[in-house]
Each structure stands twice: as C-alpha cells, then as structure tokens.
C-alpha cells in the first residue's frame, strides 16, 4: 500500500460513481474514499484519511471540454 507523502499514513483509492451499499460500508471503515458521481481525467486517485489530502494534488483549475447544452431554449 502507498504511504502519504505528507503524513506517512496509508493512502486509499478514490472510487467515483454512485456507490453501492457495500462500497459505503468500506468507505466508512476507511478502506476506500468516495469521490462522487462527477469525475474527469484530472481528479484525484488516492486519499489520505490521516491528513485529509487527495493525491495527486491539482494546483490549477480543472480543465474540461465545453459540452453542448442538453436542452435547447
């Protein structure tokens, strides 16, 4: 398992998407971190419960392709 570069605590994987009840239980036991339903290529992949930091750290604003609107006005 990887160690946090900030505090040397164990890092856990960040899981994206709607979680199942089993994933929620694993997250409560600090076996994984839930990242939410929105994700992109520059989102964190690991989380430290020791210092509550996400890795890799994103220094600048996220860059996403502009998507067309779903509904036309």
C-alpha positions in Angstrom: 0.0 0.0 0.0 1.2 3.5 -0.8 2.1 5.9 2.0 1.0 9.6 2.1 3.9 11.9 1.3 2.5 14.5 3.8 2.0 12.3 6.9 3.1 8.7 6.0 -0.5 7.4 6.7 -1.8 4.7 4.2 -3.4 6.1 1.1 -6.7 4.6 -0.2 -8.1 4.5 -3.7 -10.8 7.1 -4.6 -13.8 5.4 -6.2 -16.1 7.5 -8.5 -19.7 6.9 -9.4 -22.8 6.1 -7.5 -21.7 3.8 -4.6 -23.3 0.5 -3.7 -24.2 -0.2 0.0 -21.0 -2.4 0.2 -18.8 0.5 -1.0 -20.4 2.8 1.5 -19.5 0.3 4.3 -15.9 0.0 3.0 -15.6 3.8 2.9 -16.9 4.1 6.5 -14.1 1.7 7.5 -11.6 3.9 5.6 -10.8 1.2 3.1 -11.6 3.5 0.1 -12.7 7.1 -0.4 -15.8 8.0 -2.3 -15.2 10.7 -4.9 -18.7 11.5 -6.0 -20.5 10.9 -9.3 -18.7 13.5 -11.4 -15.2 12.7 -12.5 -12.7 13.7 -15.1 -9.1 13.0 -16.1 -7.6 15.4 -13.6 -9.4 14.1 -10.5 -7.6 12.6 -7.5 -6.9 8.9 -7.5 -5.8 8.5 -3.9 -6.9 9.9 -0.5 -5.3 10.1 2.9 -7.6 9.8 6.0 -4.6 10.8 8.2 -4.3 14.4 6.9 -7.4 14.5 4.7 -5.4 15.3 1.5 -6.2 14.0 -2.0 -3.5 12.9 -4.5 -2.3 13.8 -7.0 -2.8 17.4 -5.9 -4.3 19.6 -8.6 -2.7 23.0 -8.4 -4.7 24.9 -11.1 -8.4 25.0 -12.0 -9.8 21.9 -13.7 -9.9 22.0 -17.5 -12.8 20.3 -19.2 -14.0 20.3 -22.7 -17.0 22.5 -23.2 -20.1 20.4 -23.7 -23.1 21.4 -25.7 -26.3 22.1 -23.7 -28.6 19.1 -23.2 -31.8 21.1 -23.7 -32.2 23.8 -26.3 -34.0 27.0 -25.4 
